[in-house]
Amino acid sequence: MIRLKRQLRAVGVDDAPFTQRRGGSTYVVITLVRAPNYLEGVYKIKVSIDGMDATEKIIEGLKTSRFCSQMRVFMIEGACVAGFNPVDIEEIYNEFKVLSMSVTKNKPHPRRIESALRKHFKDWRRRLEIINKGRSVEFSRGNSRLYVRYYPPEKYSPDDVLSIVTMFTVRGIRPEPIRLADLIASLL
């Protein structure tokens, strides 16, 4: 079990709504939140819809923001942004050495995801490989469930991940860094 600081800071990431498919771009919002819900910063970047540039652009954005040195946890809503533009949580970990996780309230359906990727992308295997990195765990709170894929699995236990998610959760089951990123992104 890891020891958690009370003032732990996490980055949350979510994308803005978009209508155009391939060839366009959309905003991705990055928040910095001090546990449990103190918003300390907001940053936005642009990524390609259904592209393969999300990880690179998020890393670039974090490095140019003032968040980089304060971030101890990275959270993203789902495994992809801007449609099927996957975010590589292993690469985020390798770059910043922080616990990296994708979080969703919707139960993942691996066969449906693979089928959609096969149908629309020549590089579907690479996208699927990125989406499936890390260890997958499921948490419940009351009638709600949260599905988390995190990296690195050898350094953090499911109990560690649950402690961190709980530390950043005020109401319901969704952690504040991604809830706030989603709320702000919905305005763009």
N, C-alpha and C positions, 0 to 999 in steps of 0.2 A: 504494500500500500504506500503510495506516495504521500508526502506531507504537503498540504496545500496552504498557501498564504491567503490571508483574508482579503488582501487587495489585488488578487490575481486579475490580470487583464487578458481579454480574449478578443480576437478579431472575428467578426461575422461577415459573411458574404452572401449576397443574393442579387439576382438580376432584375432589371426593370421589364415591364411588359413590352411586347413587340408584336407586330403583325406580319411584317415581311419575313419570308423565309430566306434561304441561302442567298448570299450576295450582299446582305445588309449587315448592319451592326446594331448593337444596343448597349445601354449602360449597365454596369455592374457596380453596386454600392458596397463599400467596405466600411464597417464600423469598428471602432475601438471602444470596448465596454469594460469598466472596472466592476468586478463582482459586487453586488448581484446585478445592478442595472444602471450604473452611472455611465451615461454616454460621454465619452471624452473626445471623440473625433469622428468625422465622416469624410470619406474620400470617394471619388467616382472615377471609373475607367471605362473605356469602350472595348468591346470584344466582338468578334465576328459571329453572326448567327449561324449555327451548325458548323462552325469552324473548328480549328484545332489549336487556337491561340490563347485560350482562357488561362491556363496555368502560367504561361510566360507573361501575360499581361498582368495577372494578379501579383506575381513575384515582382515585376517591374514597378507596379503601383505601390506595393508595400515598401519597397526600397526607397522610393522617392517621397513617401509620406513620412510623418514623424512617428508612425506606429511601430516601425520595425523593432526598435530596441526595447519597447515595452511589451510587445506581444509574447504571451506564454502559451496560448492555445489558439488554434486556427479552426474555425467552424464554417462550413458552407451548407446552405439549404440544398439538399439533394446532391447528386454526384456530378451534375452538369449545370451550366448556365447557357443562356441564349440558345435554347433548343437542346441539341446534343453536342455541345462544346464541353468535353469532359475536363474536370479539374483533377489533376494528379496529386493526391494527398501525400504520396510517398515523396514526390519531388518537392512539395512544400516543406515537408519535414527535413529533407536533405539540405534544403536551402537555409532554413531558419532554426532547425533543431528544436521545434516545438511540437507538442501533440497536435496532430492534424486529423480532422474528422469531417465526414459528411453526415448530415442529420436530416431525417425526414419523418413526418407523421404518417406518411402513406407507405404501406407495406410494399417493399420492392417485389417485382415479379420478374425474375431473371429470364424466363423464357420469352415473355413479351418484349422485354428490353432487347434481347438478342435478335428477335424476329424483326423489330423495328429498325435496328441498326443494319441488319443484313439487307433489308428492303431498300434503304436509302443511302447507304454509304459503301464505297469500295473498300475503305479502310476500317470496316466494321470490327474486325478482330482487335485492332489496336485500341479503338475506342472502348470496346468491351473489357479489354485487359486493364485499362486505366480505371474504369468504373469499379472493377472488382478487386482493386488493391486493398490491402489491409484486412483487418478482422471485423466481422459483422456481429453485432449484438442487438438485442431487443430489450427495451425497458418498458415497464408499465407503471402508471400512476393513476389510481382510480380506474376509470373506464378507458383511459387514453393509453396509447402505445407510441413509443418513439424508437425508430430504427436508426442505428448508428454504425457506420463503418469507420474504423480509426486506424491510424498508423503512427508509430510502429507497435505492432502487437506484442513483441517480445519485451518492450520496455514498460508498457502500461497494461494493467489488468482491466477486465470489464468493470470491477468495483471502482478502480481509479477513474475511469471514464464516467461512470454513473455519478461519482462524487463531484466531478467537475461540471457535468450537465446540471446536476441539482443545485450547485452553488450559483449558477447563472439563471436559474428558473424562478420566476416570481409567482406567476400564475399558470395554471395548466401544466403542460409538459415541454413546451418549446423554450429553449434557452434565449435569453434576451439579445445576445449579439446578432443572431440571425433573425429574430423577430423584428428588431429595430432596423436591420438592413432591409428586410422585406417591406416594412412600413415606409421607409424613406424611398426605396426603389419604386414603389407603387405611385409616387408623385412625379416621376420622371417620364 
